[in-house]
Amino acid sequence: MSLHRRDVLKLGSTLAAAAVAPNAFAAPNQERKNQTSEMKYRRLGRTGYMVSVIVHGGVPMAPGQNDQCRLALDMGLNYLDSAPAYGRLEGEKGFGEIVQQSSMRDKAFITTKVSVFDMNRASAWQAKFDELPASDQKKVMTKVQDRITERNVKDPDYLPPLGGAPSEIDGAYLSNVMEETYGDKRIRNTYKQTILDSLDGSLQRLQTDHVDLFFCPHGCSSPEELQIPEILEAFEIVKKSGKARNFGFSAHSDPAGVLEEALKHDIFSAAMIAYNVGNADRVDPVLEKARKADFGIIAMKAARAVHPDRRPGMKGPQHFIDRLNKLVPGDMHLAQKAYIQALKNPAIAGCVSSLKSLDVARDNLSIVPKNIS
């Protein structure tokens, strides 16, 4: 059962009122960290954070394997994107080594996500679905497939190879329908504590007492997931504790539909969404609404439309490559062009790059001075 619209607004108003009360984390209209003349910075919506246009994705990070992060910080990068799922906890530990140096915490905006939420939710509802009689299973699956078809969220030009996964969509939509139909409190009662425990674990690995942005869900695949009351209730607890300054979500699948829903809820200040030359036509209209609402956007998967596999030489569909080369001509590699194209949209504050080595960090950050305004 989803939270009623008026309840969402009431809770959002309560949290917004709490947010403007004087406290140590009150974000000014523009908050600056670690700025250099060679990097460009954009305001991340109403968070007020002035973030580097290239931000550090945490997937390749690990303890003892983070020199590329130190280099990026020296070059003016100031946003570190982490999650428990990255490297099976190793990514957060890698950033933690950086943060351990007292001056480093003040150089970067640090984020984390609740990686286990969606996986645990989908697994729990799948188990309950498996217990249903065949006739009831058929009714549930009919609703699931009808909703997916109506929204066209598996359109090949909207999903693969853009970063989303059909299995993630299936799990989310099955969970939504099961939750609406059966509303098992035994499952729902786990949601809030899962979120709180996940954040505490992340803070320990990151070696900090707070994050600047806390994302849940991590990998949202449907608008309904942003209506889950327990997420909003957990955010309220976290806000009061001071363990997170602002809240958002990430969306690999259906970024347009999920972002449209997020704009209805005051508690969400920013999001990290899949955005690139493949899905831009569908996402751009909602990004313009987000810009007008002062909602912060970090783009991820910008290069995945043209470079879907991290192995050298792998390329995406030719029609995506042709489109990108037309929009961003010149002698640059496809990933660089993809970042430039994503950042042409003024609604995008920053673009995630997996800085897996010193050479990659130098290469990807080098595009900024001459190509990004």
SULQUI-V295223 format. One record per backbone hydrogen bond with DSSP energy under -0.5 kcal/mol. CO is the residue of the C=O (numbers start at 1). NH is the residue of the N-H. Records with the same first field share a line. If there is no record, write none. Layout:
BEGIN
CO = NH, NH
END
This chain:
BEGIN
4 = 7, 8
5 = 9
6 = 10
7 = 11
8 = 12
9 = 13
10 = 14
11 = 15
12 = 16
13 = 17
14 = 18
15 = 19
16 = 20
17 = 21
18 = 21
23 = 26
30 = 32
31 = 50
36 = 39
40 = 53
42 = 51
43 = 45
44 = 47
45 = 48
48 = 31
49 = 44, 51
50 = 33
51 = 42
53 = 351
55 = 57, 353
56 = 81
58 = 61
62 = 65
66 = 69, 70
67 = 71
68 = 72
69 = 73
70 = 74
71 = 75
72 = 77
73 = 76
78 = 109
79 = 56, 81
80 = 82, 111
81 = 58
83 = 86
84 = 89
85 = 87, 88
86 = 91
87 = 90
89 = 93
90 = 94
91 = 95
92 = 96
93 = 97
94 = 98
95 = 99
96 = 100
98 = 101
100 = 102
101 = 104, 105
102 = 106
104 = 107, 108
105 = 108
108 = 110
109 = 80
110 = 212, 213
111 = 82
112 = 215
113 = 84, 115
114 = 117, 118, 218
115 = 119
116 = 120
117 = 121
118 = 122
119 = 123
120 = 124
121 = 125
122 = 126
123 = 127
124 = 128
125 = 129
126 = 130
127 = 131
128 = 131
129 = 132
133 = 137
134 = 138
135 = 139
136 = 140
137 = 141
138 = 142
139 = 143
140 = 144
141 = 145
142 = 146
143 = 147
144 = 148
145 = 149
146 = 150
147 = 151
148 = 152, 153
152 = 155
155 = 158, 159
159 = 162
165 = 168, 169
166 = 170
167 = 171
168 = 172
169 = 173
170 = 174
171 = 175
172 = 176
173 = 177
174 = 178
175 = 179
176 = 180
177 = 181
178 = 182, 183
179 = 183
184 = 187, 188
185 = 189
187 = 190
188 = 191, 192
190 = 194
191 = 195
192 = 196
193 = 197
194 = 198
195 = 199
196 = 200
197 = 201
198 = 202
199 = 203
200 = 204
201 = 205
202 = 206
203 = 207, 208
211 = 245
212 = 246
213 = 112
214 = 248
215 = 114
217 = 219, 250
220 = 253
222 = 225
223 = 226
224 = 227
225 = 228
227 = 3
228 = 231, 232
229 = 233
230 = 234
231 = 235
232 = 236
233 = 237
234 = 238
235 = 239
236 = 240
237 = 241
238 = 242, 243, 244
239 = 242
243 = 211
246 = 214
247 = 269, 270
248 = 216
249 = 272
250 = 219, 220
251 = 274
254 = 258
255 = 259
256 = 260
257 = 261
258 = 262
259 = 263
261 = 264
262 = 265
264 = 266
265 = 268
267 = 247, 269
269 = 296
270 = 249
271 = 273, 298
272 = 251
273 = 300
276 = 280
279 = 282, 283
280 = 284
283 = 286, 287
284 = 288
285 = 289
286 = 290
287 = 291
288 = 292
289 = 293
290 = 295
291 = 294
294 = 46
296 = 271
297 = 349, 350
298 = 273
299 = 352
300 = 275
301 = 304, 305
302 = 277
303 = 306, 307
306 = 316
311 = 314
317 = 320, 321
318 = 322
319 = 323
320 = 324
321 = 325
322 = 326
323 = 327
324 = 328
330 = 332
333 = 337
334 = 338
335 = 339
336 = 340
337 = 341
338 = 342
339 = 343
340 = 344
341 = 344
342 = 345
344 = 346
345 = 348
347 = 349
350 = 299
351 = 55
353 = 57, 355
354 = 356
357 = 361
358 = 362
359 = 363
360 = 364
361 = 365
362 = 366
364 = 367
365 = 368
367 = 371
368 = 372
END
